[in-house]
Amino acid sequence: MKQTKKKRIKKVDQRFYTTLTKMANKPKVLITRPDIPAVGLNLLNARCDVVLWEKPSPIPRSELLSRVPGVSGIFCTLTDKIDEEILIAAGKDLKVVATMSVGTDHLDLKALKNRNIKVGYTPNVLTNATAELIVGILLATSRRLLEANRAIYRNEWKAWAPTWMCGTGLSKSTVGIVGLGRIGCKVAECLKPFDVSRILYTSRTVKQEASKFNGEKVELDKLLEESDFVIVTIALTPDTRELFNAQAFEKMKRSAIFINASRGEVVDQQSLIGALKNGTIKAAGLDVMTPEPIPLDSELLKLENCVVLPHIGSATIETREEMARITAENILAVLEGASEKMPASLNL
């Protein structure tokens, strides 16, 4: 009897020891904010020792530097700059950085490659949501929806009038898409049923996908000169930074409408403000700007012919949940020795 009792105690002790060992061996992962969708948090909490920034706001640089030492993985967003300094602070245990975004301009990719650190991101999943937002902001800008809504509250709506709040229609127009990637293609497909006349695009190569909407590859200058709507969907690179400057706006039609949902830094913002104020172009719709959040005293917010949204391109519930899941699974695949099974790895 006593021997049986000792065996039971020994088994309990062994299970307790095994549990402690497993807990001690869990990889440490830093998540840079707590308000990511629960699906991502739950995946990592179940299999990792999670270090979490507690406030639903971007983690301050000092806090990022103090919390990153010894981690094996980093779950970040586009507001977190992961550069050489952060990688040095993290140390030799860092194996993967996964960003809950399709853009990677906040990551020092060269430094990550030099350290053989895997990089995960979230392409494809946000294509539809971002394309929908671009079409929405285009219509809001071209048909003056926000301006008309504000006019009601200012008691400016007195009666139906023939020319009051008239905007620009898409039918028979020429649409120019700068950078025909996944999002650009989806935007073009969404706009084709609006009976647009032509869809022009810029790209390094002719895109076979453009045959779906009879897209025509042209040089940037031709696109700017001939388009009624100029839609920007390019990535931010040294070559595209402030691509849209005073000279670019001067090449556009005075009736042109400019839409940017890529990165604020592809636009020289002061030049855009000047173009909107001087009538160089008709209007602009922006989901991105510089800086973000935009200061409340920014001239952009004072212009009736500019629609500004707070970077919500991918902001559908379903999309953000899938982004969180993919980001967590990118991290787990690397930390569990199966980096070839990352849902979306970036080739460095």
Summary of the structure (lengths in Angstrom):
residues: 348
radius of gyration: 25.0
end to end distance: 63.8
largest distance: 98.7
contacts: 1090
relative contact order: 0.13
helix: 43%
strand: 15%
